[in-house]
Amino acid sequence: MNVEGIPFDIMDPEKSSLGGNVIVLKGGPPESFANTLPQRVEIPVGYAAKKQ
């Protein structure tokens, strides 16, 4: 998928070796863990994303 010329490859969590997403953003019910996460992240172009 491309958005404004930027390629994205969204991994299906069920196909991930760890069963998780690469980046998880805010969402879900008010009491959920995902609702405590940021709504937005910025990743500079030219830098690889990595697990922290």
C-alpha positions in Angstrom: 0.0 0.0 0.0 1.2 3.5 -0.8 0.0 6.7 0.9 1.1 9.9 -0.8 4.0 8.0 -2.3 5.2 6.5 1.0 5.1 2.6 1.0 3.5 0.8 3.9 3.6 -2.9 4.6 1.1 -3.6 7.4 1.8 -6.9 9.0 -1.1 -9.2 10.0 -0.5 -9.8 13.8 -1.6 -13.5 13.3 1.3 -14.0 10.9 3.9 -12.3 13.2 6.3 -14.7 14.9 5.6 -12.8 18.2 1.9 -12.4 17.5 2.0 -8.6 17.7 1.9 -5.5 15.6 4.9 -3.4 14.7 3.3 -0.1 16.0 0.2 0.0 18.2 -1.7 3.3 18.5 -4.5 4.5 20.8 -7.9 2.8 20.4 -10.4 0.5 21.8 -12.6 0.8 24.9 -11.8 3.4 27.5 -10.5 0.7 30.0 -8.3 -1.0 27.5 -4.5 -0.9 27.5 -4.5 0.3 23.8 -6.5 3.4 24.9 -3.4 4.5 27.0 -1.1 4.5 24.0 -0.3 7.6 21.8 -2.7 8.5 19.0 0.1 9.5 16.7 3.8 8.7 16.2 6.4 10.2 13.9 9.2 8.2 12.4 11.9 10.2 10.5 12.4 9.0 7.0 15.7 7.1 6.5 15.6 5.6 10.0 14.7 2.0 10.6 12.0 1.3 13.2 13.0 -1.0 16.0 11.5 -2.7 19.1 12.0 -0.9 22.4 
